[in-house]
Structure formats: structure tokens, C-alpha cells
Amino acid sequence: MANEHYYLWIKSSCPFCIKAQKLLLENIKTHTMYIMDDKPEELEEVKKLWSHTTVPVITVMENDVETFVGGCDDLMKWLEFKQGENTSD
């Protein structure tokens, strides 16, 4: 199984950000959250880097390769896909 670590750039008042963190906790996924409430310029740079316009911005590091996941809905699909990958072994 791949060694994976998720990264989330969030705003603390965003319901989708809260839901994304809950999904990772429920699926027992290691993650780091960056709360960007007081860092609008940094958040814009992250959004620009990944061509994503909303929060959360979610990436995953697997075997030293960082992959853009997307937002909360994308994370749900990603986790479902990963779960299917692991059950087909």
C-alpha cells in the first residue's frame, strides 16, 4: 500500500473544509491542514499553483510524488477510488 499524506489548505469557517477534514479522519488518513484565515495572499498563491479557485485545496503525497486532488467533492471521489483499488488486490 502506498505511503500517503494529505495536505489541505482551508478556511476555518468553510463547511466544505470541515467536511474534507472529517472525511480524512473517518478514513484514518494522515493529513496536515494549513488554516489560511489570516493569509489571503498565501492562499491565492496555492490556488494559483494548482489552478483551483475554491477552498479547500487538497493534495496528496504518495511515494514522494505530490498529486492535486481538488476540493471536498473531489476528495470523496478520490477516497472511493482508492478504497476500490485496495479491495481489488
Order of alpha helices (4+ residues) and beta strands (2+ residues): beta-alpha-beta-alpha-beta-beta-alpha
